[in-house]
Amino acid sequence: MHDALLSIGGLYTWLVIPLLIFIARVVDVSLGTVRVIFVSRGLKYLAPVVGFFEILIWLLAMGQIMKNLSSPICYVAYAGGFAMGNYVGIAIAEKLSLGVVLIRVITKSDALPLVERLQEDGYGVTSVDGHGSRGQVKVVFTVVARWQVSDVVRLIKMFNPHAFYSIEEVGYVEKGIFPLRQDGWGSGVLRLFRPFRKSK
């Protein structure tokens, strides 16, 4: 009986506690990543809620670490959870696809087919003439939701495969023309978080 209790105690100390610490650390680091994204996107009511659960879970994990200072496996679980939490947080951030970005396209070839196709798909497009280091170029601007970036990049490569393009964060946008269709997982997430967005 005594040996069985020792076995259970050892299993709890060397497996259950480290596993719980690992899971807690993954969750709290992932929440921290999401919270930073919410802050940067102006979701001022949702970010504090996420922050509350983030620090609560962190305190629970640290409490278990302090109770098991003599167990090196707990330290490994804590560090491993932090590393995995960063990966999971980035994956969640990519899935959320919150915010809008500016896509700038610079091309020497005729940009009219690309502009027309973007306009057909409902994107607002501005094009201007420019002068590059190798002559005349066409500069095309469009502001799109982050989850639509892959679709726009696909069109750029389809119509102007050698075009130079850059993608930049947009902190705030007003007015403009955006596609009417709202399919895709990202659009659903955007609608879900819209009531929490900071008003300007």
N, C-alpha and C positions, 0 to 999 in steps of 0.2 A: 504493500500500500504506500509506504513511504517512498519507494523507488518510483512508483507511478506518479505520485504528486511531484517529485523532482523532475520527472520527464515532462509532465504537463507544464510545470513552471519554466523549464528550459525552453520548451517549444514556444511559450508565450513571450519569453524574453528575447529569443534569438530569431523568431519568425514573425509572430503576430504584431508585436510593437514596431519593429522596423518596417513591416509592410504598411501599417497604418500611417507611420511617419512619411513614408514614400508617397502614398496616395494623397495625404493631406498637403504635402509640399507641391505635388503636381497641380492640385486643384488651386492652391492659393497663388502660385506663380502664374498660372493660366488666367485666373481672375485679375491679377495685377496687370497683365498685358492687355486684357479686354478693357479694364478701367482706364488705362492710359489712352487707348483708342477712343473711348467714350468722351474723355476730357477734351481730346484734340478735335473731336467732331462736334463739340458743343452740347453734348447730352448731359446737361448739368444736374438733372434730377435723377438720372439713372446711375451716373458714376459714383455718387456717395453710397448708394445701396450695394453696388458691387464691392466698393472699398470696405464696407462694414463686414461683409462675409469673408473678404480676403484676409483682413487682419484677425478676424475671429479664428479662422482655420489656422493661420500662422501661429497664433498664441497656443492653440491646442497642440500643434506639432512641437513648438518650443518647450511646452510643458512636459511632454513625453521625453524630449531630449534631456532636460534637466533632471528628470527622475531616473534616467538611465545613462548617467555620465560615464559609467565604467564599461559600457557596451559599445565597442568600436563599430559594430554593424549598424547601430543607430545613426552614427555620423555618416557612414556610407549611404544609408537610405536617405538621409536628409540631403546630401549633396546630389545623389542620383535623382531624387525627386525634383530638385531645383533645375537640373539639366533637362529632364524630361518635360518639366513644366514650361520651360522656354519654347521647346519644340511644339508642344500642344497649343500654347498660347498663340504662336505664329500661325499655326494651322487654322485655329479658330478665327484669327484676324483676317486671314485670306478668305475664309468662308463668309464672314460677315460682309466684307466688301462695302464698308460704309464710306460715305463722302463722295465728292466729285473731283475730277482731275482735268487738267488742261493737256490736250494732245496737240503738239506742234509738229507739222510735217513740212520739210523743205525738200523740194525735188526739182531737178532740171527738166524732167520730161513733162508732158502736158498733164496738168493736174485736173483738167475739166471732168474727165470720166469719174475720177475719185470723188470730186466735189458733188457731182450730180448723184452718184450712188449714195453718198452719205445723206444728202438732202432727201432722196427717195425713201431712205430708211428712217427719216424723221429727225436726224441730227441737225443742230444748228451749226452752220459752217461759215467761216470768214476766210477769204483768200485775198492775198495782196502780192504785188510784184516785189521782188527783192533782188539784190545784187550780191552774189557770193564771190569767193576767191577765184572761182573759175567761170564767172559770167553770170548771166541772168538766171534767176531761180523763181519758183513760185512757193510762197509760204501759206500754208493752210492751218487754220486754228479751229478746234472744236472742243467744247467742254461737255463731258459726259459723266454719267455715274460710274463709279469705280468698277462695278460688276459688268459694265458694258465695254470695258477696255479691250478685252480679248476679241470681241466682235469687230471693233474699229481697227485694231491692229491687223486682223485677218484681211479686211478690205484694203488697207494700205499695202500690204504685201501682194495682194491680188492685182491691184491696178498699178502700183509703183514699187516693184520689188527692190529697187536700189535706192529708194528714198530714205533720207535721214529723218528720224522722228524722235521726239523726246516727250516724256510724260511727267507732269508736275502736279503737286498737291494744290488744291484750291481751298482756301480757308472758308470762303463764303461766296455764294453766287445768288444773284437776284435777276428775275426776268429770264430771258433766253428761251431757246427752243430745244425741247427734248423729245425723244421718241414717245409716241402715245402708247405703244404696246408695253405692257408691264409683265411679261413672262419672265421666267427664270427665278431661281431661288433667292438671288440677291435682292430683287425688287420686293419680294415678300418681307424680307428682313428690314429693308428701308422703310416700308409702310409701318411695320411693327414698332420701330423706334421713333417715328416722326413726332408723336405727341410729346416725347421727352426732349426734343431738340430745343436748344437755347434760342429764344427769340431775339431778333436784332432790332 
